[in-house]
Structures are given as structure tokens and as C-alpha cells.
Amino acid sequence: MAVVVWKPGKVEVKRIGMIRMRLFMCARAFALVVFLAASVQASDDPEAPALRAVLTQLFVAHADRNVDGYMALWSPQSPDFARQRQALIDGFQALSRFDLANVVFGPIQVEKETATVWLRADLNSVVAGQTRSLTQRITRIFHFQRENGQWKISKNQPAEEVLAPSLRAAKSKEEREKLLSASDGTWLSLGLVQTLSVAAQQEANAGNPAEAARVASVACEAAESYGDLTALGLCHSTRGSLAMNRGDYDASQAEPRTAYDLF
């Protein structure tokens, strides 16, 4: 697995609200402002170069702010086609800068007429009208289908949608540690911790406090493996909120203090 490096940036993800929502929309469009071609490790599958070439074209189209060129790489049959196009347009309007750093092309799986490519990067963004850059790691799984002999993107899926259920399903901490360390942290992200934290809150709302506490602890295990302060702060804040809901006032005060002390 090879690392493709552009401009390094300091991870600093502390903003919330509308800025985070806009960044989420743009991340789903997976755009670049500056693209530099670089070599990557060859895959055993003969289709790997063609699949990576599609993503390269995707990056270049966004660097040119070419909406039609970007969407030409998507399958018109994709249920996400219209949403992706609108997210791309919204991203151009919301952000004055949007590029990627420290890109890693991950596993590529091909099954006849379909394929998936894992990709991780640090997403650097500047909201229009502001100057401060916001950096967040994103992990994506691009799904492809072959149409008329050409690979077309059919889905851009956050990797946490695959990783979070696997961590929840693990029956022991040892099993989760194996999952978290399997790729040396390559596929860990703030998004994974957010997904698990939301799942914990949902369990609490459904009247399952024990499962909510367990999932929140899994979120903290992921945050500790990732080593990101924002992720750690989020998981402790979630545990504090859950403790308050179940009447554990000591824990409800201790967890937010732990989160505060991290910063």
C-alpha cells in the first residue's frame, strides 16, 4: 500500500454546526482543489490501474471545477447520482479551498462487473469568506460497476459504515483490538468515532442503557487507537451524556472533565 502525499496539514477539527455539515456534504463529493499525480503500489488485480485511473480523473475534474466532467465518471444508474451532483455544486459554493493530503489507496476488490476501492486522506478545507483551514481525516470506499466496458462509480461510501458494525459485533475487547490494529490505524477516523457515538445515543433513546454504554466504550476504544483529541473528547462527552441519562451523576461530571482536560 502506498502513500500519496500532497501538502501536509495539522489536524485541527474543533468546529461544529453548519461548517461541519457543509464539509460533510463536500466530503461525499470527494473533491480536490489541487491534484498532483503520483505512483502507487501495483495491485495483484489487473483491473486496479484502470480503477485508480478513474479516481485520478475524478480528482482532476474537481480541480478544474468541472461538474459535468466529474459526474461523467459516475454511473447514471446510481441512486446517488443526483445527490452527488448537487453536493458537488454546494461544495464549490461553500468552500474557497478544498484539497487532500496524505492520500492512501487501500484494498481493491474486483468481482466480475463490480469493484471497490478503499481510499483514505486528510481533507483540508477553507470555508468561503474565512481564512482558517480545517483538516479532517476521511476514509471512503468507492464502489464501481462496469458499463460498456468502462468502470463507472456507483457509490461513495464512508468506511465507517463498514467498520462500525464490525466493531460493535466483536464479542470481546481483544477482538476489537485486532480489528483496530489490523491496518495500523489506516482506516480509523473521527467519522468512525462519530458513527459509534451516534449509535450509542440511539440505543439510549431506544431504552437500552447497557448497550448504549457498551457502544460508547467501543467508541472510546476507537478514539484511543486513532489518537485524535477531538475524537477522544467526543467519546467522553457521549459517555457523560449517557451517564446523566441513567442518573449516574458522578460519571456525568467526570467524563466531561476528562474531555475538557484533553484540550
Residue pairs with C-beta under 8 A, 6 or more apart in sequence:
1 41
1 104
1 105
1 106
1 186
2 39
2 40
2 41
2 104
2 105
3 102
3 103
3 104
4 38
4 40
4 102
4 103
4 104
4 105
5 38
5 101
5 102
5 103
6 34
6 36
6 99
6 100
6 101
6 102
6 103
7 34
7 99
7 101
7 124
8 101
8 102
9 101
9 122
9 124
9 133
9 135
10 135
11 122
11 135
11 136
11 137
11 228
12 133
12 134
12 135
13 134
13 135
13 136
13 190
13 228
13 230
14 230
15 134
19 127
19 134
22 90
22 91
22 94
22 95
22 127
23 95
23 123
23 125
23 134
23 136
25 87
25 90
25 91
25 94
26 87
26 90
26 91
26 94
26 95
26 98
26 125
27 123
27 136
27 138
28 83
28 84
28 87
28 156
29 62
29 70
29 84
29 87
29 88
29 91
29 156
30 58
30 62
30 138
30 140
30 156
31 62
31 70
31 88
31 91
31 98
32 59
32 60
32 62
32 63
32 98
32 99
32 100
33 62
33 63
33 97
33 98
33 99
34 63
34 99
35 56
35 59
35 60
35 62
35 63
35 99
37 56
40 52
40 105
41 105
42 48
42 49
43 49
43 108
45 108
45 109
45 110
47 108
47 110
47 115
47 151
48 108
48 110
50 151
51 108
51 110
51 115
51 117
51 144
51 151
52 105
52 108
52 117
54 73
54 144
54 151
54 152
54 153
55 105
55 117
55 119
55 142
57 69
57 73
58 70
58 73
58 153
59 100
61 69
61 70
61 72
61 73
62 70
62 88
62 98
65 92
67 85
67 88
67 89
67 92
70 88
71 81
71 84
71 85
71 88
73 152
73 153
74 80
74 81
74 84
74 152
74 153
74 154
75 81
75 145
75 147
75 152
75 153
75 154
77 145
77 147
77 154
78 84
78 152
78 153
78 154
78 155
80 154
80 155
80 156
84 156
91 98
93 128
94 127
94 128
95 125
95 126
95 127
95 128
96 126
96 127
96 128
96 129
96 130
97 124
97 125
97 126
97 133
98 123
98 124
98 125
98 126
99 123
99 124
100 121
100 122
100 123
100 124
101 121
101 122
101 124
101 135
102 120
102 121
102 122
103 119
103 120
103 121
104 119
104 120
104 121
104 186
105 117
105 118
105 119
106 117
106 118
106 119
106 120
106 183
106 186
106 187
107 116
107 117
107 118
108 115
108 116
108 117
108 118
109 115
109 116
113 145
113 146
114 143
114 144
114 145
114 146
114 154
115 143
115 144
115 145
115 146
115 151
116 141
116 142
116 143
116 144
117 141
117 142
117 144
118 139
118 140
118 141
118 142
118 159
118 187
119 139
119 140
119 141
119 142
120 137
120 138
120 139
120 140
120 159
120 186
120 187
120 189
121 137
121 138
122 135
122 136
122 137
122 138
123 135
123 136
123 137
123 138
124 133
124 134
124 135
125 133
125 134
125 135
125 136
126 132
126 133
126 134
127 134
136 189
136 190
137 188
137 189
137 190
137 191
137 228
138 158
138 189
138 191
139 158
139 159
139 160
139 163
139 187
139 188
139 189
139 191
139 192
140 156
140 157
140 158
140 159
141 155
141 156
141 157
141 158
141 159
141 162
142 153
142 155
142 156
142 157
143 153
143 154
143 155
143 156
143 157
144 151
144 152
144 153
144 154
145 151
145 152
145 154
146 152
158 191
158 195
159 187
159 189
159 191
159 192
160 189
160 191
160 192
160 194
160 195
161 195
163 179
163 187
163 192
164 192
164 195
164 196
164 199
166 179
167 176
167 179
167 180
167 196
167 218
167 221
167 222
168 196
168 199
168 215
168 218
170 176
170 179
173 221
176 218
176 221
177 221
177 225
180 188
180 221
180 222
180 225
181 225
185 225
185 226
185 227
188 222
188 225
188 226
189 226
190 226
190 228
190 230
190 231
190 234
192 222
192 226
193 219
193 222
193 223
193 226
193 228
193 231
193 234
193 235
194 234
196 215
196 216
196 218
196 219
196 222
196 235
197 216
197 219
197 234
197 235
197 238
199 215
200 212
200 213
200 215
200 216
200 219
200 238
200 242
201 212
201 238
201 241
201 242
203 209
203 211
203 212
203 215
204 212
204 242
204 245
209 242
209 245
209 246
212 242
213 239
213 242
213 246
216 235
216 238
216 239
216 242
217 239
219 234
219 235
219 238
220 232
220 235
220 236
220 239
222 231
222 235
223 231
223 232
223 234
223 235
224 232
229 262
229 263
232 259
232 262
233 259
233 260
233 262
233 263
234 259
236 255
236 256
236 258
236 259
236 262
237 255
237 256
237 259
239 251
239 255
240 251
240 252
240 253
240 254
240 255
240 256
240 259
241 252
243 249
243 250
243 251
243 252
243 255
244 252
